[in-house]
Amino acid sequence: MNLQTLSLHHSINLPSPNLNNSNRLGFDWPLRTVRHKGFKVCSVMSRDTQTQIQTQTQTQTRKTDVLQLIDETEESLFRTGKFGRFGGIFVPETLVTCLKVLLSEFNLCMHDPHFQGELSTALRDYVGRETPLYFAERLTDHYKNGRGEGPDIYLKREDLSHGGAHKINNALAQAMLAKRMGRRSVVAATGAGQHGVATAAACAKLAMECTIIMGHLDMERQSSNVLLMKNFGAEVKSVRGTFKDAASEAIREWVGDLERKYYLAGTAVGPHPCPAMVREFQSIIGKETRRQAVEKWGGEPDVLVACVGSGSNALGMFHEFVRDKDIRLIGVEAAGTGIDGETHSATLAKGEIGVYHGAMTLLLQDHEGQILGPRSVGVGLEYPGVSPELSFLREIGRAEFHTATDEEALDAYALLCRLEGICPALEAAHALAHLGKLCPTLPDGAKVVVNCSGRGDKDIETVFKYQQLKSAQVSDGNNHPKPLQM
């Protein structure tokens, strides 16, 4: 497939090309829609082409104001589904009409006072919004230098939301949208189980059928969330593998009954309008943060920090501030046991452009375009792709991205527990882990807000295992435990 063919996907008004067998493609498209070299699943474009486009884009970014690029992208987003060269709609023709209907309903809901009123009430009374912006005084003191100087650290307490994570913001809104569309059954995929719990809870509230699909490895690591989903009335199905495999299976199940079922995406990935919907429904995080910052210190944050798996909590925090060019946006990916190997989930650091689950974005892939399995102690960060919008923000230089290893995240988890009595999810602990590198670079009194995107009860067994291993190895004179075998 050449670039001219790819350009057909820039507009939602144009169907995707018919790639031989649409029935077969209906099951294969979540893995990759572009094929060459026989029937091997491969990358959508050559490395030479990638380099050429990247050079052109970087040159354009240097010559054009970043905010203008953002404004132009937002203006055309709901028509094209594109964030720069990322995003789009790479799906079989049978799904294009379904996605058009979803986009239309989403636009109506965004401008419907009745729907917005019902959603606001549910977010307040059911989810428990707004969540606090908490000044972490002891954590702040911990990172002060020898002169007693350093930034003030605040936590956006999404861990206090119903279900224990930010996921409920989007899950509840989309479940309400699905019911409005006349869908009776919801299907979703989950990794760490937080989106599964949120979706199951929303469906219980709205009297809808719910099917959650989860990789067998994740079910073993997140057994408490599996039990909670079942108690909420959801049917939990297991597939071999991890979240990427569960996501593919959930999409297949949705495709098999488009008239009755609704695929409830929890991550800011997939074909348009899924990334835009998730971002919009999560953007309440940043909106509250802006208002709370004015109340607490009469200004704006200087730095926002969030972990990055596929991107829902990061975009929920960043989107409100993306045009505030003086506010730094920092995403922290999972380095696993190190990004120089293959046991990590650092897509923005190590990925290359490709098409996966219906959209063009950065992916972890080998030289033939085969998807590499991501790995992290934070199960919710294990995804081989990333939000097309985050790929765009990285490319134009509006957001910066760093990594934290498993060990750094586990130590940050323990530190917040000990200093603040707050138990963060291991996913959020990756963002907290970056504070050790960030704080020494900031002026005294700078305001840093970290999105504590979830609660860490689900991770306590993993943390306990790590602490036992670390204690045993320290007693033997080794201060660096071997990587956990998850």
Solvent accessible surface area in square Angstrom, and as a share of the most:
residue,aa,sasa,rsa
1,M,70,0.31
2,N,90,0.46
3,L,81,0.40
4,Q,144,0.64
5,T,39,0.22
6,L,7,0.04
7,S,50,0.32
8,L,75,0.37
9,H,8,0.03
10,H,87,0.39
11,S,23,0.15
12,I,11,0.06
13,N,98,0.50
14,L,87,0.43
15,P,75,0.47
16,S,7,0.04
17,P,33,0.21
18,N,100,0.51
19,L,50,0.25
20,N,128,0.66
21,N,73,0.37
22,S,46,0.30
23,N,122,0.63
24,R,86,0.31
25,L,8,0.04
26,G,6,0.06
27,F,114,0.47
28,D,32,0.16
29,W,2,0.01
30,P,0,0.00
31,L,76,0.38
32,R,0,0.00
33,T,9,0.05
34,V,2,0.01
35,R,69,0.25
36,H,75,0.34
37,K,133,0.56
38,G,62,0.60
39,F,166,0.69
40,K,89,0.38
41,V,34,0.20
42,C,1,0.01
43,S,17,0.11
44,V,5,0.03
45,M,22,0.10
46,S,64,0.41
47,R,122,0.45
48,D,119,0.61
49,T,33,0.19
50,Q,21,0.10
51,T,83,0.48
52,Q,108,0.48
53,I,33,0.17
54,Q,66,0.30
55,T,76,0.44
56,Q,105,0.47
57,T,26,0.15
58,Q,76,0.34
59,T,43,0.25
60,Q,97,0.43
61,T,21,0.12
62,R,178,0.65
63,K,165,0.70
64,T,33,0.19
65,D,82,0.42
66,V,40,0.23
67,L,30,0.15
68,Q,89,0.40
69,L,17,0.08
70,I,6,0.03
71,D,55,0.29
72,E,82,0.37
73,T,13,0.07
74,E,57,0.25
75,E,154,0.69
76,S,26,0.17
77,L,0,0.00
78,F,64,0.27
79,R,140,0.51
80,T,16,0.10
81,G,2,0.02
82,K,15,0.06
83,F,4,0.02
84,G,42,0.40
85,R,45,0.16
86,F,2,0.01
87,G,2,0.02
88,G,0,0.00
89,I,9,0.04
90,F,2,0.01
91,V,3,0.02
92,P,2,0.01
93,E,79,0.35
94,T,84,0.49
95,L,1,0.00
96,V,10,0.06
97,T,91,0.53
98,C,23,0.14
99,L,1,0.01
100,K,81,0.35
101,V,67,0.39
102,L,14,0.07
103,L,15,0.07
104,S,58,0.38
105,E,40,0.18
106,F,0,0.00
107,N,51,0.26
108,L,97,0.48
109,C,0,0.00
110,M,61,0.27
111,H,150,0.67
112,D,32,0.16
113,P,113,0.71
114,H,129,0.57
115,F,6,0.03
116,Q,57,0.25
117,G,37,0.36
118,E,83,0.37
119,L,14,0.07
120,S,67,0.43
121,T,61,0.36
122,A,11,0.08
123,L,16,0.08
124,R,143,0.52
125,D,96,0.50
126,Y,65,0.25
127,V,3,0.02
128,G,45,0.44
129,R,19,0.07
130,E,77,0.35
131,T,2,0.01
132,P,62,0.39
133,L,4,0.02
134,Y,76,0.29
135,F,74,0.31
136,A,0,0.00
137,E,104,0.46
138,R,136,0.50
139,L,4,0.02
140,T,3,0.02
141,D,78,0.40
142,H,94,0.42
143,Y,45,0.17
144,K,65,0.28
145,N,66,0.34
146,G,90,0.87
147,R,185,0.67
148,G,44,0.42
149,E,64,0.29
150,G,5,0.05
151,P,1,0.01
152,D,26,0.14
153,I,0,0.00
154,Y,19,0.07
155,L,0,0.00
156,K,0,0.00
157,R,30,0.11
158,E,0,0.00
159,D,4,0.02
160,L,93,0.46
161,S,3,0.02
162,H,65,0.29
163,G,28,0.27
164,G,3,0.02
165,A,3,0.02
166,H,10,0.04
167,K,26,0.11
168,I,1,0.01
169,N,1,0.01
170,N,0,0.00
171,A,0,0.00
172,L,0,0.00
173,A,0,0.00
174,Q,4,0.02
175,A,0,0.00
176,M,22,0.10
177,L,0,0.00
178,A,0,0.00
179,K,103,0.44
180,R,99,0.36
181,M,29,0.13
182,G,45,0.43
183,R,40,0.15
184,R,143,0.52
185,S,4,0.03
186,V,0,0.00
187,V,1,0.01
188,A,0,0.00
189,A,6,0.04
190,T,2,0.01
191,G,8,0.08
192,A,5,0.04
193,G,0,0.00
194,Q,22,0.10
195,H,9,0.04
196,G,0,0.00
197,V,2,0.01
198,A,3,0.02
199,T,0,0.00
200,A,1,0.01
201,A,2,0.02
202,A,0,0.00
203,C,1,0.01
204,A,57,0.44
205,K,94,0.40
206,L,27,0.13
207,A,94,0.73
208,M,20,0.09
209,E,90,0.40
210,C,12,0.07
211,T,13,0.08
212,I,0,0.00
213,I,0,0.00
214,M,0,0.00
215,G,0,0.00
216,H,44,0.20
217,L,76,0.38
218,D,1,0.00
219,M,40,0.18
220,E,124,0.56
221,R,47,0.17
222,Q,3,0.01
223,S,58,0.38
224,S,63,0.41
225,N,16,0.08
226,V,11,0.06
227,L,113,0.56
228,L,67,0.33
229,M,0,0.00
230,K,105,0.45
231,N,124,0.64
232,F,60,0.25
233,G,64,0.61
234,A,9,0.07
235,E,97,0.44
236,V,21,0.12
237,K,76,0.32
238,S,64,0.41
239,V,30,0.17
240,R,199,0.72
241,G,14,0.13
242,T,20,0.12
243,F,24,0.10
244,K,44,0.19
245,D,44,0.23
246,A,0,0.00
247,A,4,0.03
248,S,3,0.02
249,E,57,0.26
250,A,0,0.00
251,I,5,0.03
252,R,57,0.21
253,E,33,0.15
254,W,18,0.06
255,V,34,0.19
256,G,66,0.64
257,D,46,0.24
258,L,38,0.19
259,E,144,0.65
260,R,65,0.24
261,K,34,0.14
262,Y,8,0.03
263,Y,37,0.14
264,L,1,0.00
265,A,6,0.04
266,G,6,0.06
267,T,19,0.11
268,A,0,0.00
269,V,16,0.09
270,G,8,0.08
271,P,8,0.05
272,H,5,0.02
273,P,0,0.00
274,C,12,0.07
275,P,6,0.03
276,A,0,0.00
277,M,2,0.01
278,V,0,0.00
279,R,2,0.01
280,E,35,0.16
281,F,13,0.06
282,Q,0,0.00
283,S,1,0.00
284,I,40,0.20
285,I,0,0.00
286,G,0,0.00
287,K,99,0.42
288,E,5,0.02
289,T,0,0.00
290,R,55,0.20
291,R,119,0.44
292,Q,8,0.04
293,A,0,0.00
294,V,81,0.47
295,E,125,0.56
296,K,106,0.45
297,W,56,0.20
298,G,60,0.57
299,G,25,0.24
300,E,66,0.29
301,P,2,0.01
302,D,64,0.33
303,V,2,0.01
304,L,0,0.00
305,V,0,0.00
306,A,0,0.00
307,C,3,0.02
308,V,1,0.00
309,G,7,0.07
310,S,9,0.06
311,G,2,0.02
312,S,5,0.03
313,N,8,0.04
314,A,0,0.00
315,L,2,0.01
316,G,0,0.00
317,M,0,0.00
318,F,0,0.00
319,H,39,0.18
320,E,48,0.22
321,F,0,0.00
322,V,9,0.05
323,R,124,0.45
324,D,42,0.22
325,K,143,0.61
326,D,127,0.66
327,I,8,0.04
328,R,87,0.32
329,L,1,0.01
330,I,0,0.00
331,G,0,0.00
332,V,0,0.00
333,E,1,0.00
334,A,0,0.00
335,A,4,0.03
336,G,0,0.00
337,T,64,0.37
338,G,23,0.22
339,I,50,0.26
340,D,140,0.72
341,G,41,0.39
342,E,121,0.54
343,T,60,0.35
344,H,11,0.05
345,S,2,0.02
346,A,0,0.00
347,T,0,0.00
348,L,2,0.01
349,A,49,0.38
350,K,99,0.42
351,G,16,0.16
352,E,51,0.23
353,I,4,0.02
354,G,0,0.00
355,V,0,0.00
356,Y,8,0.03
357,H,5,0.02
358,G,0,0.00
359,A,1,0.01
360,M,10,0.04
361,T,6,0.03
362,L,14,0.07
363,L,0,0.00
364,L,8,0.04
365,Q,20,0.09
366,D,44,0.23
367,H,142,0.63
368,E,52,0.23
369,G,0,0.00
370,Q,59,0.26
371,I,46,0.23
372,L,50,0.25
373,G,46,0.44
374,P,12,0.07
375,R,44,0.16
376,S,0,0.00
377,V,2,0.01
378,G,0,0.00
379,V,3,0.02
380,G,35,0.33
381,L,5,0.03
382,E,6,0.03
383,Y,7,0.03
384,P,0,0.00
385,G,0,0.00
386,V,0,0.00
387,S,0,0.00
388,P,1,0.01
389,E,9,0.04
390,L,0,0.00
391,S,0,0.00
392,F,11,0.04
393,L,3,0.02
394,R,91,0.33
395,E,25,0.11
396,I,7,0.03
397,G,58,0.56
398,R,22,0.08
399,A,7,0.06
400,E,55,0.25
401,F,37,0.16
402,H,66,0.29
403,T,31,0.18
404,A,2,0.02
405,T,41,0.24
406,D,11,0.06
407,E,55,0.25
408,E,62,0.28
409,A,0,0.00
410,L,3,0.01
411,D,53,0.27
412,A,9,0.07
413,Y,4,0.02
414,A,25,0.20
415,L,20,0.10
416,L,1,0.00
417,C,45,0.27
418,R,156,0.57
419,L,22,0.11
420,E,29,0.13
421,G,69,0.66
422,I,11,0.06
423,C,39,0.23
424,P,0,0.00
425,A,1,0.00
426,L,0,0.00
427,E,10,0.04
428,A,0,0.00
429,A,0,0.00
430,H,0,0.00
431,A,0,0.00
432,L,5,0.02
433,A,18,0.14
434,H,11,0.05
435,L,1,0.00
436,G,35,0.34
437,K,115,0.49
438,L,5,0.03
439,C,3,0.02
440,P,104,0.65
441,T,97,0.56
442,L,24,0.12
443,P,95,0.60
444,D,89,0.46
445,G,32,0.31
446,A,7,0.06
447,K,39,0.17
448,V,0,0.00
449,V,0,0.00
450,V,0,0.00
451,N,0,0.00
452,C,0,0.00
453,S,6,0.04
454,G,1,0.01
455,R,104,0.38
456,G,0,0.00
457,D,80,0.41
458,K,22,0.09
459,D,2,0.01
460,I,96,0.49
461,E,136,0.61
462,T,16,0.10
463,V,2,0.01
464,F,115,0.48
465,K,97,0.41
466,Y,10,0.04
467,Q,78,0.34
468,Q,103,0.46
469,L,55,0.28
470,K,59,0.25
471,S,73,0.47
472,A,55,0.42
473,Q,24,0.11
474,V,67,0.39
475,S,92,0.59
476,D,120,0.62
477,G,66,0.64
478,N,62,0.32
479,N,99,0.51
480,H,130,0.58
481,P,12,0.08
482,K,140,0.59
483,P,73,0.46
484,L,13,0.06
485,Q,146,0.65
486,M,82,0.37
